[in-house]
Amino acid sequence: MIPLRDANPTRRTPLVTLSLIIACFVVFAWELGVLASGGTAALDDFITRWGVVPADLTAAWARGDYVSHETATLVTSQFLHGSWPHLLFNMLFLWIFGNNVEDRFGRAGFLGFYLLGGALAGVSQVAIDPTSTVPTIGASGAIAATLGAYFVLFPRARVTSLVFLGFFYQLIDVPAIIVLGFWFALQLIDGLTALGVVQSGGGVAFFAHIGGFVVGAVMARIVVSVSARRQRPAAPPAPSVPPAVG
């Protein structure tokens, strides 16, 4: 099931979502330039430097070095991608679901939410395998947080999805709660299956997806609760009681 678009209009142009998409394409072009000029070894060094390497991050934090290059990679890694399909699928999901979350959170609020959600998603993946030397890259953790927020904020929004049935496919409109719930269930199944599997090369950071989705859903629930309290009418003042006369 691949989402293609949603029937959930926005009130204003999603400038932050568009800027994030453009930034990811610009950085990917930079990666291609590194590959063209220095070959695979240069690109590997570039990704290792700016991606999240769990062993390096945990070592930095173990010595109390929290404000460091290793910590910064929790953000820089969100703009790196390993291939055209990796980039294009991530940007498709970001465009479909990010614009509405930005509309609800506001531009500054969404940018902070996106970067923080992506960083916490990266920490989730590091927590699963803190000694790994394989860099983690991609916007999928931040996008997973965006999906979690959309799941909470717009569960009934209709999402046009491409559904494959063997050799056949069909376009159907499905509520977001089903599309995103199905996506999250797949991440859980694949993540639990991957536990204990040693990866010497690249793979899918399932626990960044899982952690990001949960973080996004929790943050959106907090926003909904705060908004509901602000919109709740104030209780009328209690009637005054005349003093007793003795």
Disulfide bonds with the S-S distance in Angstrom:
none
